[in-house]
Amino acid sequence: MTQAQARENLETVMIVEDEQMVAMCLFDELQAAGYKVLNLTDRQAEALQVAKAEKPHLALVNIALAGGDDGIELSEHFEGHGDTGLADQRTGQPGQFGQDSGDRLHAQTL
């Protein structure tokens, strides 16, 4: 297996956080633990686009985001839309993405 193939097989995490220091600490720690961490975002609309395009396995979502965006609302939106494959850890209701029903993306509010 090449290094590029190994990177593609990593569990992918998306961080939605408006506190830059918190986001960078999470990014560094998750990357050091062996996860593929997507570029950081702090806005709801961008997070939705990233989730649809990248299909991460986990989204860590802050409750209060930049521009007055609501992280709980974002998690609930993820939960209610199967196309993103996101679910809210508080309810345990997973969504599905793609055609592989075994892939599930979970959103955890911070």
C-alpha positions in Angstrom: 0.0 0.0 0.0 1.4 3.4 -1.0 1.4 6.4 1.4 -1.4 8.0 -0.6 -3.6 5.0 -0.3 -2.9 4.8 3.4 -4.0 8.4 3.8 -7.2 7.7 1.9 -8.1 4.9 4.3 -7.9 7.1 7.4 -11.0 7.9 9.4 -11.9 11.5 8.4 -12.9 14.2 10.9 -14.5 17.6 10.3 -14.1 20.3 12.9 -16.7 23.1 13.0 -15.4 25.6 15.5 -15.1 29.4 15.7 -12.5 29.6 18.4 -9.3 29.4 16.4 -7.1 28.1 19.3 -9.6 25.4 20.2 -9.9 24.4 16.5 -6.1 24.2 16.0 -5.7 22.2 19.2 -8.3 19.7 18.1 -6.8 19.6 14.6 -3.3 18.9 15.9 -4.4 16.3 18.4 -6.6 14.4 16.0 -4.0 14.5 13.3 -1.4 13.2 15.7 -3.7 10.4 16.7 -3.8 9.3 13.1 -7.0 10.8 11.8 -7.4 12.7 8.5 -8.7 16.1 9.6 -10.4 18.3 7.0 -9.7 22.0 6.7 -11.3 23.9 9.6 -14.6 25.8 9.2 -16.6 28.0 11.5 -19.8 28.6 9.5 -22.8 26.4 8.9 -23.1 26.8 5.1 -19.4 25.9 4.6 -19.8 22.9 6.9 -22.7 21.6 4.9 -20.7 21.9 1.7 -17.7 20.2 3.2 -19.8 17.3 4.6 -21.4 16.7 1.2 -18.1 16.9 -0.7 -15.8 15.1 1.7 -18.1 12.7 3.6 -16.2 12.7 6.9 -16.8 10.0 9.4 -17.2 12.4 12.3 -18.0 16.1 12.7 -17.1 17.9 15.9 -19.5 20.9 16.0 -19.3 23.8 18.5 -22.7 25.0 19.8 -22.2 28.7 19.0 -20.5 29.4 15.6 -19.3 32.5 13.8 -21.8 34.9 12.4 -24.5 33.7 14.9 -24.7 30.3 13.3 -26.1 27.6 15.6 -24.1 24.4 16.0 -27.1 22.5 17.5 -29.2 23.5 14.5 -26.3 22.4 12.2 -26.2 19.0 14.0 -30.0 18.7 13.7 -29.8 19.5 10.0 -27.1 16.9 9.5 -29.3 14.4 11.3 -32.3 15.1 9.2 -30.6 14.9 5.8 -29.5 11.5 4.6 -27.5 12.9 1.8 -24.9 14.2 4.2 -24.8 11.1 6.3 -24.6 13.0 9.5 -26.2 12.2 12.8 -26.3 13.9 16.2 -24.7 11.9 19.0 -27.3 13.2 21.4 -30.1 11.3 19.7 -28.1 8.4 18.1 -30.2 8.7 14.9 -27.7 8.1 12.1 -28.2 9.4 8.5 -26.7 7.7 5.5 -24.7 9.0 2.7 -23.7 7.6 -0.7 -24.9 4.1 -1.6 -23.1 2.3 1.2 -25.5 2.1 4.1 -22.7 1.0 6.4 -21.0 4.4 6.2 -22.3 6.7 8.9 -21.1 10.2 9.9 -21.7 11.4 13.4 -21.9 15.0 14.6 -20.9 15.8 18.2 -21.7 19.2 19.5 -19.0 20.7 21.7 
